[in-house]
Amino acid sequence: MATSKPEDQVTQLERDWLTADAKGDAASLRRIIADDFLGSSFDGGLLSKENIIPQGGGPGGFAGAIPSDTKVRVFGDTAVRSACGSHFIMRQGLLGSTGEKS
């Protein structure tokens, strides 16, 4: 990854993240996701790194995510990734779907 553009590195990290999440690979997710990660839930709540790493070895909440219209913008040493996506989410035995911007 060292010779690729920062935008390509972020895109590859997203692919790695989704692959690890689909497999329930918590060790890889702990390596990929920054300790100070902050994200937003579909209802507007804040999520930390530990909130999004699947417990118990099963797939995580992003399993089945299909990002589209992905854009990565680099500002100095910071990259911002935005996308539309479809998610099929299994939480507490309930299957849901969304096409939210993330």
C-alpha positions, -999 to +999 in steps of 0.1 A: +000+000+000+030+024+005+032+034-032-006+040-038-024+073-035-040+080-001-074+078-017-067+043-028-054+033+006-086+045+023-107+026-003-087-006+004-090-001+041-128+001+037-128-032+017-106-048+044-130-035+071-161-049+053-144-082+047-133-085+083-168-074+096-185-100+074-163-127+089-166-115+125-128-110+125-125-088+156-087-090+157-085-075+121-111-049+130-091-038+161-061-034+138-079-015+110-101+008+131-085+037+150-088+037+188-104+071+186-129+062+159-162+080+160-191+072+138-228+078+137-256+053+139-286+053+116-306+071+143-279+098+148-262+084+179-224+083+183-205+050+179-171+042+192-146+015+180-159-010+206-195-004+196-189-016+160-166-046+166-187-077+165-187-098+197-189-136+197-173-143+163-204-137+141-207-112+114-209-075+124-234-048+117-219-039+084-221-074+069-238-071+035-229-035+032-226-024-004-210+011-007-216+031-038-208+067-049-177+065-027-156+096-026-124+101-006-110+136-001-076+142+015-068+173+035-031+171+046-028+140+067-065+135+071-088+116+047-126+120+047-146+092+030-183+096+021-206+072+003-241+060-002-247+024+006-272-003+012-269-022+045-287-053+056-283-053+093-290-081+118-293-068+153-311-085+182-327-110+158-342-082+136-332-078+099-333-042+086-323-024+055-311+012+049-297+032+021-283+060+043-254+083+034-225+075+057 
